[in-house]
Amino acid sequence: MAEQIFALIDINNCYVSCERVFNPRLNNKPVVVLSNNDGCVVSRSNEAKALNINMAVPWYEVQEQAEQAGVIAYSSNYALYADFSDRFFRTLETFFRAEDLEAYSIDECFIHLSSYRDLFDLEDYCRKLVQTIQKWLGLPCCIGIGYSKTQAKLANHFAKKKQGFQNVCDLTQLDLCSFETLLLNTNVSEIWGIGRKISKQLEAYKIENCYDLTFANEHHLTRAFSVLIGRTIRELKGQSCISLDDPEIPSKRILSSRSFASALNQIDIIKQAIIFHVNRAHQRLSKQQQLCAVIHVSLYEKIPQAPYKKSLSTVIGLEYATDDLLLLTQTALQQIDVLFKENKKYVKVAVMFSALHSKIQHINDLWHPVQLIQQRDELMKTLAQVKKRYGSDSVQVGYHSKENSWKMRQQNLSPRYTTRWSDILCIDDSHMAVTQNK
């Protein structure tokens, strides 16, 4: 049986790279993108990394020093990043069959290359893909190729760190001495699934770099840690143990939550937030073709002069599993009436769907209002069609207000260039005239 070949492609510094597409003045400058409510650093340009700004560091801890060094900070523009991600994956589908692609994150994708090895020179084909994404989307990418997903992930790391690979590292074509040299010079924490915590524990076994782990005693480490590390060792040796995940495997629960920009004590505004999160969770529920039977609603109370918040939660089981957005929204709003206290201030809400069932396999019993369920199914299909055609915000369930104080803090948000008409990039005639005169 022929060895399997995998590739991992990802967008370099994804969020920062998306910001730079429409604002080239950010090129070659230290840039960071912050998480919800401008909390932590979630994306860094290479220039920001050179200033030792760590991933996930709270922004308030480094803000003063970073700004003095010229670092430019942006709030997360999820609408823009999601649109770029969609274009990124659609571009991949012009090079590969959809069944050979496995989305790993918003900016990463595993590719099953085995069926392409006799059709193309894999390294050249992947290099053409990198160039195409740069040309069509303006996003820099790197690709790693290996005999397993762990090798592909590691090869992607080499492609980023070693300029000689020119954005594509193919371990399947690398001679053994060069491969071993790379393993010897790479810390074990860079291996997919190891990380800093486990790498510290591995030091007790004199395992410090990737080479040490690749040729370590698999059975001994499996007993000391878990079967996962044994699988990782086999993957490093080129034995594929991680099959392409089935994208249709549903979640066991669906959670949507977010902190407010400031503490709130107005129930109408909090209900607007609940409606937003129910709708957000419902989108995932519909995409996975599932029904929800239990709803959890949590309201987080601000404790005066304390760094923590108190969670108030309620759980309610529905009469029957459903994907009826109207019913789910109504039930969640009723729970806010139970939890809310007028003399308290709240800083966060959360909605979670659990006890999920496959819609295809679900059978209604005799006591279910079958006619109502069928009517609501048709309504949900119509609602989905309207949102698909006119946008996710075109129709809302519940009431709507221009009051948006419940939304997260985004003080440095860039325009939504590709998803909002008012933010479409315009060319200033006067600027063109100045440019032409120059």
VEXDO-426048 format. One record per residue (C-alpha): x negated, z, y negated; residue in one letter; residue number from 1. Coordinates in steps of 0.25 Angstrom, whole numbers, plus 5000, padded with zeros to 4 digits. Layout:
% residues N
px = X	pz = Z	py = Y	residuo = A	num = NUM
...
//
This chain:
% residues 438
px = 5000	pz = 5000	py = 5000	residuo = M	num = 1
px = 4994	pz = 4996	py = 4986	residuo = A	num = 2
px = 4991	pz = 5007	py = 4977	residuo = E	num = 3
px = 5001	pz = 5010	py = 4966	residuo = Q	num = 4
px = 4997	pz = 5007	py = 4951	residuo = I	num = 5
px = 5003	pz = 5015	py = 4939	residuo = F	num = 6
px = 5001	pz = 5014	py = 4924	residuo = A	num = 7
px = 5004	pz = 5023	py = 4913	residuo = L	num = 8
px = 5007	pz = 5018	py = 4899	residuo = I	num = 9
px = 5009	pz = 5026	py = 4887	residuo = D	num = 10
px = 5009	pz = 5025	py = 4872	residuo = I	num = 11
px = 4997	pz = 5032	py = 4865	residuo = N	num = 12
px = 5002	pz = 5043	py = 4856	residuo = N	num = 13
px = 5016	pz = 5038	py = 4857	residuo = C	num = 14
px = 5023	pz = 5045	py = 4846	residuo = Y	num = 15
px = 5012	pz = 5043	py = 4836	residuo = V	num = 16
px = 5010	pz = 5028	py = 4840	residuo = S	num = 17
px = 5025	pz = 5026	py = 4838	residuo = C	num = 18
px = 5024	pz = 5032	py = 4824	residuo = E	num = 19
px = 5012	pz = 5022	py = 4821	residuo = R	num = 20
px = 5019	pz = 5010	py = 4824	residuo = V	num = 21
px = 5028	pz = 5010	py = 4812	residuo = F	num = 22
px = 5017	pz = 5018	py = 4803	residuo = N	num = 23
px = 5004	pz = 5011	py = 4806	residuo = P	num = 24
px = 4998	pz = 5020	py = 4795	residuo = R	num = 25
px = 4997	pz = 5031	py = 4805	residuo = L	num = 26
px = 4987	pz = 5023	py = 4813	residuo = N	num = 27
px = 4974	pz = 5030	py = 4815	residuo = N	num = 28
px = 4979	pz = 5043	py = 4809	residuo = K	num = 29
px = 4982	pz = 5056	py = 4815	residuo = P	num = 30
px = 4997	pz = 5057	py = 4819	residuo = V	num = 31
px = 5005	pz = 5066	py = 4827	residuo = V	num = 32
px = 5020	pz = 5066	py = 4831	residuo = V	num = 33
px = 5027	pz = 5080	py = 4832	residuo = L	num = 34
px = 5038	pz = 5084	py = 4842	residuo = S	num = 35
px = 5052	pz = 5089	py = 4839	residuo = N	num = 36
px = 5053	pz = 5097	py = 4826	residuo = N	num = 37
px = 5039	pz = 5093	py = 4822	residuo = D	num = 38
px = 5034	pz = 5103	py = 4832	residuo = G	num = 39
px = 5022	pz = 5098	py = 4840	residuo = C	num = 40
px = 5013	pz = 5087	py = 4841	residuo = V	num = 41
px = 5018	pz = 5077	py = 4852	residuo = V	num = 42
px = 5010	pz = 5064	py = 4848	residuo = S	num = 43
px = 4996	pz = 5062	py = 4842	residuo = R	num = 44
px = 4988	pz = 5050	py = 4837	residuo = S	num = 45
px = 4974	pz = 5050	py = 4842	residuo = N	num = 46
px = 4969	pz = 5053	py = 4828	residuo = E	num = 47
px = 4978	pz = 5066	py = 4829	residuo = A	num = 48
px = 4972	pz = 5069	py = 4843	residuo = K	num = 49
px = 4958	pz = 5068	py = 4837	residuo = A	num = 50
px = 4962	pz = 5079	py = 4827	residuo = L	num = 51
px = 4965	pz = 5088	py = 4839	residuo = N	num = 52
px = 4980	pz = 5089	py = 4837	residuo = I	num = 53
px = 4985	pz = 5093	py = 4851	residuo = N	num = 54
px = 4997	pz = 5088	py = 4858	residuo = M	num = 55
px = 5009	pz = 5097	py = 4857	residuo = A	num = 56
px = 5003	pz = 5106	py = 4846	residuo = V	num = 57
px = 5013	pz = 5112	py = 4837	residuo = P	num = 58
px = 5012	pz = 5104	py = 4824	residuo = W	num = 59
px = 5013	pz = 5116	py = 4815	residuo = Y	num = 60
px = 5000	pz = 5121	py = 4821	residuo = E	num = 61
px = 4992	pz = 5109	py = 4817	residuo = V	num = 62
px = 5000	pz = 5103	py = 4806	residuo = Q	num = 63
px = 4992	pz = 5108	py = 4794	residuo = E	num = 64
px = 4978	pz = 5104	py = 4800	residuo = Q	num = 65
px = 4984	pz = 5091	py = 4805	residuo = A	num = 66
px = 4989	pz = 5087	py = 4792	residuo = E	num = 67
px = 4976	pz = 5090	py = 4785	residuo = Q	num = 68
px = 4969	pz = 5081	py = 4795	residuo = A	num = 69
px = 4979	pz = 5070	py = 4792	residuo = G	num = 70
px = 4988	pz = 5070	py = 4804	residuo = V	num = 71
px = 5002	pz = 5064	py = 4802	residuo = I	num = 72
px = 5013	pz = 5070	py = 4809	residuo = A	num = 73
px = 5027	pz = 5064	py = 4813	residuo = Y	num = 74
px = 5039	pz = 5069	py = 4819	residuo = S	num = 75
px = 5043	pz = 5064	py = 4833	residuo = S	num = 76
px = 5052	pz = 5051	py = 4830	residuo = N	num = 77
px = 5058	pz = 5050	py = 4844	residuo = Y	num = 78
px = 5067	pz = 5039	py = 4841	residuo = A	num = 79
px = 5055	pz = 5030	py = 4837	residuo = L	num = 80
px = 5047	pz = 5034	py = 4849	residuo = Y	num = 81
px = 5058	pz = 5032	py = 4859	residuo = A	num = 82
px = 5060	pz = 5018	py = 4854	residuo = D	num = 83
px = 5046	pz = 5015	py = 4855	residuo = F	num = 84
px = 5046	pz = 5021	py = 4869	residuo = S	num = 85
px = 5058	pz = 5012	py = 4873	residuo = D	num = 86
px = 5050	pz = 5000	py = 4868	residuo = R	num = 87
px = 5038	pz = 5004	py = 4875	residuo = F	num = 88
px = 5045	pz = 5005	py = 4888	residuo = F	num = 89
px = 5052	pz = 4992	py = 4886	residuo = R	num = 90
px = 5038	pz = 4985	py = 4884	residuo = T	num = 91
px = 5034	pz = 4991	py = 4897	residuo = L	num = 92
px = 5045	pz = 4984	py = 4904	residuo = E	num = 93
px = 5040	pz = 4971	py = 4899	residuo = T	num = 94
px = 5028	pz = 4973	py = 4907	residuo = F	num = 95
px = 5033	pz = 4980	py = 4919	residuo = F	num = 96
px = 5046	pz = 4982	py = 4927	residuo = R	num = 97
px = 5055	pz = 4993	py = 4923	residuo = A	num = 98
px = 5054	pz = 5000	py = 4937	residuo = E	num = 99
px = 5038	pz = 5000	py = 4936	residuo = D	num = 100
px = 5039	pz = 5009	py = 4923	residuo = L	num = 101
px = 5041	pz = 5024	py = 4923	residuo = E	num = 102
px = 5043	pz = 5030	py = 4909	residuo = A	num = 103
px = 5035	pz = 5043	py = 4909	residuo = Y	num = 104
px = 5037	pz = 5047	py = 4894	residuo = S	num = 105
px = 5041	pz = 5040	py = 4881	residuo = I	num = 106
px = 5028	pz = 5034	py = 4880	residuo = D	num = 107
px = 5023	pz = 5033	py = 4894	residuo = E	num = 108
px = 5026	pz = 5025	py = 4906	residuo = C	num = 109
px = 5021	pz = 5023	py = 4920	residuo = F	num = 110
px = 5020	pz = 5009	py = 4926	residuo = I	num = 111
px = 5020	pz = 5006	py = 4941	residuo = H	num = 112
px = 5010	pz = 4994	py = 4941	residuo = L	num = 113
px = 5008	pz = 4992	py = 4956	residuo = S	num = 114
px = 5017	pz = 4979	py = 4956	residuo = S	num = 115
px = 5009	pz = 4973	py = 4944	residuo = Y	num = 116
px = 4995	pz = 4974	py = 4950	residuo = R	num = 117
px = 4996	pz = 4960	py = 4956	residuo = D	num = 118
px = 5002	pz = 4954	py = 4944	residuo = L	num = 119
px = 4993	pz = 4958	py = 4933	residuo = F	num = 120
px = 4980	pz = 4965	py = 4930	residuo = D	num = 121
px = 4986	pz = 4978	py = 4927	residuo = L	num = 122
px = 4976	pz = 4983	py = 4917	residuo = E	num = 123
px = 4978	pz = 4970	py = 4909	residuo = D	num = 124
px = 4993	pz = 4970	py = 4910	residuo = Y	num = 125
px = 4993	pz = 4985	py = 4905	residuo = C	num = 126
px = 4984	pz = 4981	py = 4894	residuo = R	num = 127
px = 4994	pz = 4970	py = 4889	residuo = K	num = 128
px = 5005	pz = 4980	py = 4890	residuo = L	num = 129
px = 4997	pz = 4990	py = 4880	residuo = V	num = 130
px = 4995	pz = 4978	py = 4871	residuo = Q	num = 131
px = 5010	pz = 4974	py = 4871	residuo = T	num = 132
px = 5015	pz = 4988	py = 4868	residuo = I	num = 133
px = 5005	pz = 4989	py = 4857	residuo = Q	num = 134
px = 5009	pz = 4975	py = 4851	residuo = K	num = 135
px = 5024	pz = 4977	py = 4853	residuo = W	num = 136
px = 5026	pz = 4992	py = 4850	residuo = L	num = 137
px = 5013	pz = 4996	py = 4843	residuo = G	num = 138
px = 5011	pz = 5007	py = 4852	residuo = L	num = 139
px = 4997	pz = 5010	py = 4859	residuo = P	num = 140
px = 4997	pz = 5012	py = 4874	residuo = C	num = 141
px = 4988	pz = 5015	py = 4885	residuo = C	num = 142
px = 4990	pz = 5012	py = 4900	residuo = I	num = 143
px = 4984	pz = 5019	py = 4912	residuo = G	num = 144
px = 4984	pz = 5013	py = 4926	residuo = I	num = 145
px = 4981	pz = 5020	py = 4940	residuo = G	num = 146
px = 4985	pz = 5021	py = 4954	residuo = Y	num = 147
px = 4995	pz = 5033	py = 4951	residuo = S	num = 148
px = 5003	pz = 5038	py = 4939	residuo = K	num = 149
px = 4992	pz = 5049	py = 4937	residuo = T	num = 150
px = 4981	pz = 5039	py = 4937	residuo = Q	num = 151
px = 4989	pz = 5031	py = 4927	residuo = A	num = 152
px = 4991	pz = 5042	py = 4918	residuo = K	num = 153
px = 4976	pz = 5046	py = 4918	residuo = L	num = 154
px = 4972	pz = 5031	py = 4916	residuo = A	num = 155
px = 4982	pz = 5031	py = 4904	residuo = N	num = 156
px = 4974	pz = 5043	py = 4898	residuo = H	num = 157
px = 4961	pz = 5036	py = 4900	residuo = F	num = 158
px = 4967	pz = 5023	py = 4893	residuo = A	num = 159
px = 4969	pz = 5032	py = 4881	residuo = K	num = 160
px = 4956	pz = 5040	py = 4881	residuo = K	num = 161
px = 4946	pz = 5029	py = 4885	residuo = K	num = 162
px = 4946	pz = 5017	py = 4875	residuo = Q	num = 163
px = 4939	pz = 5008	py = 4885	residuo = G	num = 164
px = 4952	pz = 5007	py = 4893	residuo = F	num = 165
px = 4958	pz = 5000	py = 4881	residuo = Q	num = 166
px = 4972	pz = 5007	py = 4884	residuo = N	num = 167
px = 4973	pz = 5004	py = 4898	residuo = V	num = 168
px = 4966	pz = 5011	py = 4910	residuo = C	num = 169
px = 4967	pz = 5006	py = 4924	residuo = D	num = 170
px = 4962	pz = 5016	py = 4934	residuo = L	num = 171
px = 4965	pz = 5006	py = 4945	residuo = T	num = 172
px = 4954	pz = 4997	py = 4940	residuo = Q	num = 173
px = 4944	pz = 5008	py = 4936	residuo = L	num = 174
px = 4932	pz = 5009	py = 4945	residuo = D	num = 175
px = 4930	pz = 5023	py = 4952	residuo = L	num = 176
px = 4918	pz = 5028	py = 4944	residuo = C	num = 177
px = 4925	pz = 5025	py = 4931	residuo = S	num = 178
px = 4938	pz = 5032	py = 4936	residuo = F	num = 179
px = 4931	pz = 5044	py = 4940	residuo = E	num = 180
px = 4923	pz = 5045	py = 4927	residuo = T	num = 181
px = 4937	pz = 5045	py = 4920	residuo = L	num = 182
px = 4942	pz = 5056	py = 4929	residuo = L	num = 183
px = 4930	pz = 5065	py = 4927	residuo = L	num = 184
px = 4931	pz = 5064	py = 4912	residuo = N	num = 185
px = 4946	pz = 5067	py = 4911	residuo = T	num = 186
px = 4951	pz = 5081	py = 4910	residuo = N	num = 187
px = 4961	pz = 5084	py = 4922	residuo = V	num = 188
px = 4971	pz = 5088	py = 4911	residuo = S	num = 189
px = 4973	pz = 5073	py = 4908	residuo = E	num = 190
px = 4979	pz = 5071	py = 4922	residuo = I	num = 191
px = 4994	pz = 5069	py = 4922	residuo = W	num = 192
px = 5001	pz = 5081	py = 4926	residuo = G	num = 193
px = 4989	pz = 5090	py = 4925	residuo = I	num = 194
px = 4988	pz = 5094	py = 4910	residuo = G	num = 195
px = 4980	pz = 5106	py = 4904	residuo = R	num = 196
px = 4986	pz = 5117	py = 4911	residuo = K	num = 197
px = 4984	pz = 5112	py = 4925	residuo = I	num = 198
px = 4970	pz = 5107	py = 4921	residuo = S	num = 199
px = 4966	pz = 5121	py = 4917	residuo = K	num = 200
px = 4970	pz = 5126	py = 4931	residuo = Q	num = 201
px = 4962	pz = 5115	py = 4938	residuo = L	num = 202
px = 4950	pz = 5120	py = 4931	residuo = E	num = 203
px = 4950	pz = 5131	py = 4941	residuo = A	num = 204
px = 4948	pz = 5121	py = 4952	residuo = Y	num = 205
px = 4936	pz = 5114	py = 4944	residuo = K	num = 206
px = 4946	pz = 5102	py = 4941	residuo = I	num = 207
px = 4943	pz = 5098	py = 4927	residuo = E	num = 208
px = 4944	pz = 5083	py = 4926	residuo = N	num = 209
px = 4952	pz = 5072	py = 4933	residuo = C	num = 210
px = 4942	pz = 5069	py = 4943	residuo = Y	num = 211
px = 4942	pz = 5083	py = 4948	residuo = D	num = 212
px = 4957	pz = 5083	py = 4950	residuo = L	num = 213
px = 4957	pz = 5069	py = 4957	residuo = T	num = 214
px = 4947	pz = 5074	py = 4968	residuo = F	num = 215
px = 4952	pz = 5088	py = 4969	residuo = A	num = 216
px = 4958	pz = 5094	py = 4981	residuo = N	num = 217
px = 4972	pz = 5089	py = 4981	residuo = E	num = 218
px = 4978	pz = 5099	py = 4991	residuo = H	num = 219
px = 4971	pz = 5111	py = 4985	residuo = H	num = 220
px = 4976	pz = 5108	py = 4971	residuo = L	num = 221
px = 4990	pz = 5105	py = 4976	residuo = T	num = 222
px = 4990	pz = 5119	py = 4982	residuo = R	num = 223
px = 4985	pz = 5126	py = 4969	residuo = A	num = 224
px = 4994	pz = 5118	py = 4960	residuo = F	num = 225
px = 5005	pz = 5109	py = 4965	residuo = S	num = 226
px = 5008	pz = 5096	py = 4972	residuo = V	num = 227
px = 5007	pz = 5089	py = 4958	residuo = L	num = 228
px = 4992	pz = 5091	py = 4957	residuo = I	num = 229
px = 4990	pz = 5085	py = 4971	residuo = G	num = 230
px = 4998	pz = 5073	py = 4967	residuo = R	num = 231
px = 4990	pz = 5072	py = 4954	residuo = T	num = 232
px = 4977	pz = 5072	py = 4962	residuo = I	num = 233
px = 4983	pz = 5061	py = 4971	residuo = R	num = 234
px = 4987	pz = 5053	py = 4959	residuo = E	num = 235
px = 4973	pz = 5054	py = 4953	residuo = L	num = 236
px = 4968	pz = 5048	py = 4965	residuo = K	num = 237
px = 4977	pz = 5036	py = 4964	residuo = G	num = 238
px = 4988	pz = 5040	py = 4974	residuo = Q	num = 239
px = 5002	pz = 5038	py = 4967	residuo = S	num = 240
px = 5010	pz = 5051	py = 4969	residuo = C	num = 241
px = 5020	pz = 5050	py = 4957	residuo = I	num = 242
px = 5030	pz = 5039	py = 4959	residuo = S	num = 243
px = 5037	pz = 5032	py = 4948	residuo = L	num = 244
px = 5048	pz = 5041	py = 4943	residuo = D	num = 245
px = 5062	pz = 5037	py = 4944	residuo = D	num = 246
px = 5067	pz = 5036	py = 4930	residuo = P	num = 247
px = 5081	pz = 5038	py = 4935	residuo = E	num = 248
px = 5078	pz = 5052	py = 4940	residuo = I	num = 249
px = 5087	pz = 5061	py = 4931	residuo = P	num = 250
px = 5084	pz = 5074	py = 4924	residuo = S	num = 251
px = 5089	pz = 5087	py = 4929	residuo = K	num = 252
px = 5092	pz = 5092	py = 4915	residuo = R	num = 253
px = 5093	pz = 5085	py = 4901	residuo = I	num = 254
px = 5088	pz = 5093	py = 4889	residuo = L	num = 255
px = 5089	pz = 5090	py = 4874	residuo = S	num = 256
px = 5085	pz = 5100	py = 4864	residuo = S	num = 257
px = 5078	pz = 5101	py = 4851	residuo = R	num = 258
px = 5075	pz = 5111	py = 4840	residuo = S	num = 259
px = 5082	pz = 5110	py = 4826	residuo = F	num = 260
px = 5074	pz = 5107	py = 4814	residuo = A	num = 261
px = 5078	pz = 5120	py = 4808	residuo = S	num = 262
px = 5087	pz = 5132	py = 4813	residuo = A	num = 263
px = 5102	pz = 5129	py = 4812	residuo = L	num = 264
px = 5114	pz = 5138	py = 4812	residuo = N	num = 265
px = 5125	pz = 5127	py = 4810	residuo = Q	num = 266
px = 5133	pz = 5124	py = 4823	residuo = I	num = 267
px = 5137	pz = 5110	py = 4819	residuo = D	num = 268
px = 5123	pz = 5106	py = 4817	residuo = I	num = 269
px = 5118	pz = 5112	py = 4830	residuo = I	num = 270
px = 5130	pz = 5105	py = 4837	residuo = K	num = 271
px = 5124	pz = 5092	py = 4832	residuo = Q	num = 272
px = 5111	pz = 5095	py = 4838	residuo = A	num = 273
px = 5118	pz = 5098	py = 4851	residuo = I	num = 274
px = 5126	pz = 5084	py = 4851	residuo = I	num = 275
px = 5112	pz = 5077	py = 4849	residuo = F	num = 276
px = 5106	pz = 5084	py = 4861	residuo = H	num = 277
px = 5118	pz = 5082	py = 4870	residuo = V	num = 278
px = 5118	pz = 5067	py = 4866	residuo = N	num = 279
px = 5103	pz = 5067	py = 4869	residuo = R	num = 280
px = 5104	pz = 5073	py = 4883	residuo = A	num = 281
px = 5116	pz = 5064	py = 4886	residuo = H	num = 282
px = 5107	pz = 5052	py = 4884	residuo = Q	num = 283
px = 5098	pz = 5057	py = 4895	residuo = R	num = 284
px = 5109	pz = 5061	py = 4903	residuo = L	num = 285
px = 5115	pz = 5047	py = 4902	residuo = S	num = 286
px = 5102	pz = 5040	py = 4904	residuo = K	num = 287
px = 5100	pz = 5047	py = 4917	residuo = Q	num = 288
px = 5114	pz = 5045	py = 4922	residuo = Q	num = 289
px = 5117	pz = 5059	py = 4924	residuo = Q	num = 290
px = 5129	pz = 5069	py = 4921	residuo = L	num = 291
px = 5127	pz = 5083	py = 4916	residuo = C	num = 292
px = 5135	pz = 5095	py = 4921	residuo = A	num = 293
px = 5128	pz = 5107	py = 4913	residuo = V	num = 294
px = 5125	pz = 5108	py = 4898	residuo = I	num = 295
px = 5115	pz = 5118	py = 4893	residuo = H	num = 296
px = 5115	pz = 5120	py = 4878	residuo = V	num = 297
px = 5105	pz = 5129	py = 4871	residuo = S	num = 298
px = 5104	pz = 5134	py = 4856	residuo = L	num = 299
px = 5091	pz = 5140	py = 4851	residuo = Y	num = 300
px = 5093	pz = 5151	py = 4841	residuo = E	num = 301
px = 5082	pz = 5154	py = 4831	residuo = K	num = 302
px = 5077	pz = 5168	py = 4832	residuo = I	num = 303
px = 5073	pz = 5173	py = 4817	residuo = P	num = 304
px = 5058	pz = 5176	py = 4816	residuo = Q	num = 305
px = 5055	pz = 5172	py = 4830	residuo = A	num = 306
px = 5047	pz = 5160	py = 4835	residuo = P	num = 307
px = 5057	pz = 5158	py = 4847	residuo = Y	num = 308
px = 5072	pz = 5154	py = 4848	residuo = K	num = 309
px = 5083	pz = 5159	py = 4857	residuo = K	num = 310
px = 5090	pz = 5150	py = 4866	residuo = S	num = 311
px = 5105	pz = 5151	py = 4868	residuo = L	num = 312
px = 5110	pz = 5142	py = 4879	residuo = S	num = 313
px = 5123	pz = 5139	py = 4886	residuo = T	num = 314
px = 5126	pz = 5131	py = 4899	residuo = V	num = 315
px = 5139	pz = 5124	py = 4902	residuo = I	num = 316
px = 5143	pz = 5117	py = 4915	residuo = G	num = 317
px = 5152	pz = 5105	py = 4913	residuo = L	num = 318
px = 5164	pz = 5102	py = 4921	residuo = E	num = 319
px = 5158	pz = 5090	py = 4927	residuo = Y	num = 320
px = 5145	pz = 5083	py = 4925	residuo = A	num = 321
px = 5145	pz = 5073	py = 4914	residuo = T	num = 322
px = 5138	pz = 5063	py = 4905	residuo = D	num = 323
px = 5149	pz = 5064	py = 4895	residuo = D	num = 324
px = 5142	pz = 5066	py = 4881	residuo = L	num = 325
px = 5155	pz = 5071	py = 4874	residuo = L	num = 326
px = 5157	pz = 5082	py = 4885	residuo = L	num = 327
px = 5142	pz = 5086	py = 4885	residuo = L	num = 328
px = 5142	pz = 5086	py = 4870	residuo = T	num = 329
px = 5155	pz = 5094	py = 4869	residuo = Q	num = 330
px = 5150	pz = 5104	py = 4879	residuo = T	num = 331
px = 5136	pz = 5106	py = 4872	residuo = A	num = 332
px = 5143	pz = 5108	py = 4859	residuo = L	num = 333
px = 5152	pz = 5119	py = 4865	residuo = Q	num = 334
px = 5140	pz = 5127	py = 4869	residuo = Q	num = 335
px = 5134	pz = 5127	py = 4855	residuo = I	num = 336
px = 5147	pz = 5134	py = 4851	residuo = D	num = 337
px = 5144	pz = 5145	py = 4861	residuo = V	num = 338
px = 5129	pz = 5146	py = 4857	residuo = L	num = 339
px = 5130	pz = 5145	py = 4842	residuo = F	num = 340
px = 5130	pz = 5158	py = 4833	residuo = K	num = 341
px = 5132	pz = 5156	py = 4818	residuo = E	num = 342
px = 5122	pz = 5166	py = 4814	residuo = N	num = 343
px = 5110	pz = 5160	py = 4822	residuo = K	num = 344
px = 5101	pz = 5149	py = 4819	residuo = K	num = 345
px = 5097	pz = 5139	py = 4830	residuo = Y	num = 346
px = 5084	pz = 5130	py = 4832	residuo = V	num = 347
px = 5087	pz = 5122	py = 4844	residuo = K	num = 348
px = 5098	pz = 5116	py = 4854	residuo = V	num = 349
px = 5096	pz = 5111	py = 4868	residuo = A	num = 350
px = 5106	pz = 5104	py = 4877	residuo = V	num = 351
px = 5103	pz = 5102	py = 4892	residuo = M	num = 352
px = 5111	pz = 5095	py = 4902	residuo = F	num = 353
px = 5109	pz = 5099	py = 4917	residuo = S	num = 354
px = 5116	pz = 5099	py = 4930	residuo = A	num = 355
px = 5114	pz = 5084	py = 4929	residuo = L	num = 356
px = 5120	pz = 5074	py = 4939	residuo = H	num = 357
px = 5118	pz = 5059	py = 4942	residuo = S	num = 358
px = 5130	pz = 5052	py = 4936	residuo = K	num = 359
px = 5129	pz = 5041	py = 4947	residuo = I	num = 360
px = 5131	pz = 5051	py = 4958	residuo = Q	num = 361
px = 5141	pz = 5060	py = 4951	residuo = H	num = 362
px = 5155	pz = 5061	py = 4957	residuo = I	num = 363
px = 5166	pz = 5067	py = 4949	residuo = N	num = 364
px = 5175	pz = 5076	py = 4957	residuo = D	num = 365
px = 5190	pz = 5077	py = 4956	residuo = L	num = 366
px = 5191	pz = 5087	py = 4945	residuo = W	num = 367
px = 5183	pz = 5079	py = 4935	residuo = H	num = 368
px = 5190	pz = 5072	py = 4924	residuo = P	num = 369
px = 5187	pz = 5058	py = 4930	residuo = V	num = 370
px = 5194	pz = 5050	py = 4919	residuo = Q	num = 371
px = 5188	pz = 5057	py = 4908	residuo = L	num = 372
px = 5174	pz = 5056	py = 4914	residuo = I	num = 373
px = 5176	pz = 5041	py = 4916	residuo = Q	num = 374
px = 5181	pz = 5040	py = 4901	residuo = Q	num = 375
px = 5169	pz = 5047	py = 4896	residuo = R	num = 376
px = 5159	pz = 5039	py = 4905	residuo = D	num = 377
px = 5165	pz = 5026	py = 4898	residuo = E	num = 378
px = 5163	pz = 5033	py = 4884	residuo = L	num = 379
px = 5149	pz = 5037	py = 4887	residuo = M	num = 380
px = 5145	pz = 5023	py = 4891	residuo = K	num = 381
px = 5151	pz = 5018	py = 4878	residuo = T	num = 382
px = 5144	pz = 5028	py = 4870	residuo = L	num = 383
px = 5131	pz = 5024	py = 4877	residuo = A	num = 384
px = 5133	pz = 5009	py = 4874	residuo = Q	num = 385
px = 5136	pz = 5012	py = 4859	residuo = V	num = 386
px = 5123	pz = 5021	py = 4858	residuo = K	num = 387
px = 5115	pz = 5010	py = 4865	residuo = K	num = 388
px = 5120	pz = 4999	py = 4856	residuo = R	num = 389
px = 5120	pz = 5007	py = 4843	residuo = Y	num = 390
px = 5110	pz = 5018	py = 4845	residuo = G	num = 391
px = 5111	pz = 5032	py = 4850	residuo = S	num = 392
px = 5116	pz = 5038	py = 4837	residuo = D	num = 393
px = 5127	pz = 5028	py = 4835	residuo = S	num = 394
px = 5138	pz = 5037	py = 4842	residuo = V	num = 395
px = 5137	pz = 5052	py = 4843	residuo = Q	num = 396
px = 5145	pz = 5062	py = 4851	residuo = V	num = 397
px = 5150	pz = 5074	py = 4842	residuo = G	num = 398
px = 5149	pz = 5075	py = 4827	residuo = Y	num = 399
px = 5138	pz = 5071	py = 4819	residuo = H	num = 400
px = 5132	pz = 5076	py = 4806	residuo = S	num = 401
px = 5121	pz = 5071	py = 4796	residuo = K	num = 402
px = 5116	pz = 5086	py = 4797	residuo = E	num = 403
px = 5103	pz = 5085	py = 4806	residuo = N	num = 404
px = 5096	pz = 5098	py = 4804	residuo = S	num = 405
px = 5097	pz = 5101	py = 4819	residuo = W	num = 406
px = 5087	pz = 5089	py = 4821	residuo = K	num = 407
px = 5073	pz = 5092	py = 4823	residuo = M	num = 408
px = 5063	pz = 5092	py = 4812	residuo = R	num = 409
px = 5056	pz = 5079	py = 4810	residuo = Q	num = 410
px = 5049	pz = 5080	py = 4797	residuo = Q	num = 411
px = 5039	pz = 5068	py = 4799	residuo = N	num = 412
px = 5048	pz = 5059	py = 4807	residuo = L	num = 413
px = 5045	pz = 5044	py = 4806	residuo = S	num = 414
px = 5056	pz = 5033	py = 4804	residuo = P	num = 415
px = 5063	pz = 5028	py = 4817	residuo = R	num = 416
px = 5058	pz = 5014	py = 4815	residuo = Y	num = 417
px = 5064	pz = 5008	py = 4827	residuo = T	num = 418
px = 5077	pz = 5016	py = 4829	residuo = T	num = 419
px = 5083	pz = 5018	py = 4816	residuo = R	num = 420
px = 5087	pz = 5007	py = 4806	residuo = W	num = 421
px = 5084	pz = 5015	py = 4793	residuo = S	num = 422
px = 5070	pz = 5017	py = 4799	residuo = D	num = 423
px = 5066	pz = 5003	py = 4802	residuo = I	num = 424
px = 5053	pz = 4999	py = 4796	residuo = L	num = 425
px = 5054	pz = 4991	py = 4784	residuo = C	num = 426
px = 5043	pz = 4983	py = 4776	residuo = I	num = 427
px = 5043	pz = 4986	py = 4762	residuo = D	num = 428
px = 5042	pz = 4973	py = 4753	residuo = D	num = 429
px = 5034	pz = 4980	py = 4742	residuo = S	num = 430
px = 5024	pz = 4984	py = 4753	residuo = H	num = 431
px = 5023	pz = 4970	py = 4758	residuo = M	num = 432
px = 5021	pz = 4965	py = 4744	residuo = A	num = 433
px = 5009	pz = 4975	py = 4742	residuo = V	num = 434
px = 5003	pz = 4971	py = 4756	residuo = T	num = 435
px = 5004	pz = 4956	py = 4753	residuo = Q	num = 436
px = 4998	pz = 4958	py = 4739	residuo = N	num = 437
px = 4986	pz = 4965	py = 4745	residuo = K	num = 438
//
